[in-house]
Amino acid sequence: MNSFPSLISELLDSAEHTPIQKRPITNHSALNEAYAYPKPSSFSRGMRIDLNGISILLISGTASIDESGKSVHIGDFRAQTRRTFANITALLAAEGATWHDVVRTSCYLRDIDRDYEAFNEERTAFYSEEGLDPLPASTGIQAKLCRPELLVEIEAIAMFRSGSRGPS
């Protein structure tokens, strides 16, 4: 099995000669937050990039949003965190990927001083349930999120060899 640096090197070597295919990622059965934005929406839930047998999933900032685009678990940081992980799981699954394919996350907390300990406990429990080893690279950032009731938002990057996995 190739290491992550080898995959990156392969990707860069082939980029010059291979067309890049990209398309949006969505899973409306799990979440749909674009209802409040002008149509067509000004962003994609994520982007799938296929390049020379490698797929890269760029999952947009994802939060505790339900299938009708409503914020859920208002005021409950732990429940919002769990729903956020569930939403990302559904977006990954829509492309034939799992958390084992995630190489990086960026985690935005509205109040990092108040919520980081609870966040890390929830994330550790989730990663343990998923059996992740190694863990994704990650950054924790305090940020004002796009909706005042949201307390956590997470972006994710996944990579895997395309083959027969997921839609292409």
C-alpha positions as CSV (number, residue, x, y, z in Angstrom):
1,M,0.0,0.0,0.0
2,N,1.4,3.4,-0.9
3,S,1.9,6.0,1.7
4,F,0.1,9.4,1.7
5,P,3.3,11.2,0.4
6,S,3.5,8.7,-2.4
7,L,-0.1,9.2,-3.4
8,I,0.5,13.0,-3.4
9,S,3.6,12.5,-5.6
10,E,1.7,10.3,-8.0
11,L,-1.1,12.8,-8.2
12,L,1.2,15.7,-8.9
13,D,3.2,13.7,-11.5
14,S,0.0,12.7,-13.4
15,A,-1.7,16.1,-13.1
16,E,0.2,17.6,-16.0
17,H,-1.1,14.9,-18.5
18,T,-4.4,13.8,-17.1
19,P,-7.7,15.7,-17.4
20,I,-9.2,16.5,-14.0
21,Q,-12.8,15.5,-13.6
22,K,-14.8,17.2,-10.9
23,R,-18.4,17.2,-9.8
24,P,-20.5,18.2,-6.8
25,I,-21.2,15.9,-3.8
26,T,-24.6,15.9,-2.1
27,N,-26.8,13.7,0.0
28,H,-30.3,15.3,0.4
29,S,-31.5,12.4,2.5
30,A,-29.1,13.5,5.3
31,L,-28.8,17.2,5.0
32,N,-29.7,20.1,2.7
33,E,-28.7,23.6,3.9
34,A,-28.9,25.4,0.6
35,Y,-32.6,26.2,1.0
36,A,-31.8,29.7,2.3
37,Y,-29.4,30.6,-0.5
38,P,-30.3,32.0,-4.0
39,K,-30.9,29.3,-6.6
40,P,-28.7,27.9,-7.8
41,S,-26.8,27.7,-4.5
42,S,-23.6,29.6,-4.2
43,F,-21.7,26.5,-3.0
44,S,-21.6,22.7,-3.2
45,R,-21.8,20.5,-0.2
46,G,-18.6,19.1,-1.4
47,M,-16.6,18.5,-4.5
48,R,-15.3,15.2,-5.9
49,I,-12.1,15.4,-8.0
50,D,-11.0,12.3,-10.0
51,L,-7.5,12.3,-11.3
52,N,-5.7,9.3,-12.7
53,G,-7.4,6.7,-10.5
54,I,-7.3,8.8,-7.3
55,S,-10.5,10.4,-5.9
56,I,-10.3,13.4,-3.6
57,L,-13.4,14.5,-1.7
58,L,-13.5,18.1,-0.5
59,I,-16.4,18.3,2.0
60,S,-17.5,21.8,2.7
61,G,-18.1,23.1,6.2
62,T,-20.8,20.9,7.5
63,A,-22.9,21.4,10.7
64,S,-25.9,20.2,12.5
65,I,-28.4,20.6,9.7
66,D,-31.2,18.2,8.8
67,E,-32.6,17.0,5.5
68,S,-35.0,20.0,5.2
69,G,-32.2,22.5,5.8
70,K,-33.0,23.3,9.4
71,S,-30.5,23.7,12.2
72,V,-31.0,20.9,14.8
73,H,-30.0,20.3,18.4
74,I,-30.0,24.1,19.2
75,G,-28.0,24.8,22.3
76,D,-26.8,21.2,22.7
77,F,-23.1,21.2,21.7
78,R,-22.5,17.5,22.0
79,A,-25.6,16.6,19.9
80,Q,-24.6,19.2,17.3
81,T,-21.2,17.6,17.1
82,R,-22.6,14.1,16.7
83,R,-25.1,15.3,14.0
84,T,-22.2,17.0,12.1
85,F,-20.2,13.8,12.1
86,A,-23.3,11.9,10.9
87,N,-23.8,14.4,8.1
88,I,-20.2,14.1,6.9
89,T,-20.5,10.3,7.1
90,A,-23.5,10.5,4.8
91,L,-21.7,12.7,2.3
92,L,-18.7,10.3,2.3
93,A,-21.0,7.3,1.8
94,A,-22.7,9.0,-1.1
95,E,-19.3,8.8,-2.9
96,G,-18.4,5.3,-1.7
97,A,-16.0,6.6,1.0
98,T,-15.7,6.2,4.7
99,W,-13.9,8.0,7.6
100,H,-11.0,5.6,6.9
101,D,-10.4,7.7,3.7
102,V,-10.4,11.0,5.6
103,V,-6.9,12.6,5.7
104,R,-7.7,16.0,7.2
105,T,-10.4,17.9,9.0
106,S,-10.8,21.6,9.9
107,C,-13.0,22.0,13.0
108,Y,-14.6,25.4,13.7
109,L,-16.0,26.0,17.2
110,R,-18.0,29.1,18.0
111,D,-16.5,29.2,21.5
112,I,-13.3,27.1,21.6
113,D,-12.6,27.9,25.3
114,R,-16.0,26.7,26.4
115,D,-16.5,23.8,24.0
116,Y,-13.1,22.3,23.0
117,E,-13.0,19.7,25.8
118,A,-16.5,18.4,25.0
119,F,-15.6,18.5,21.3
120,N,-12.5,16.5,21.7
121,E,-14.4,13.9,23.9
122,E,-17.0,13.5,21.2
123,R,-14.5,13.4,18.4
124,T,-12.3,10.8,20.2
125,A,-15.4,8.6,20.9
126,F,-16.5,8.9,17.2
127,Y,-13.1,8.1,15.8
128,S,-12.8,5.2,18.2
129,E,-16.2,3.8,17.1
130,E,-15.0,4.1,13.5
131,G,-11.8,2.3,14.3
132,L,-9.6,5.0,12.8
133,D,-5.9,4.5,12.9
134,P,-4.1,6.6,11.9
135,L,-6.3,9.6,12.9
136,P,-6.8,12.4,10.3
137,A,-4.7,15.5,10.5
138,S,-6.8,18.3,12.1
139,T,-7.0,21.9,13.0
140,G,-9.3,23.5,15.7
141,I,-10.3,27.1,15.1
142,Q,-12.6,29.5,16.9
143,A,-14.9,31.1,14.4
144,K,-18.2,32.9,14.0
145,L,-20.3,30.4,12.1
146,C,-22.8,31.2,9.3
147,R,-25.9,30.7,11.6
148,P,-26.0,32.1,15.1
149,E,-27.4,28.8,16.6
150,L,-24.6,26.6,15.2
151,L,-21.8,25.8,17.6
152,V,-19.6,23.5,15.5
153,E,-18.8,23.1,11.8
154,I,-16.3,20.7,10.2
155,E,-14.7,20.4,6.8
156,A,-13.1,17.2,5.7
157,I,-10.8,16.0,2.9
158,A,-10.8,12.3,1.9
159,M,-8.6,10.5,-0.6
160,F,-8.8,7.0,-2.1
161,R,-8.1,5.0,-5.2
162,S,-11.1,5.3,-7.4
163,G,-11.5,1.8,-9.0
164,S,-15.1,0.7,-8.4
165,R,-15.8,2.9,-5.4
166,G,-18.5,5.4,-5.5
167,P,-20.0,7.2,-8.5
168,S,-17.6,8.5,-11.1
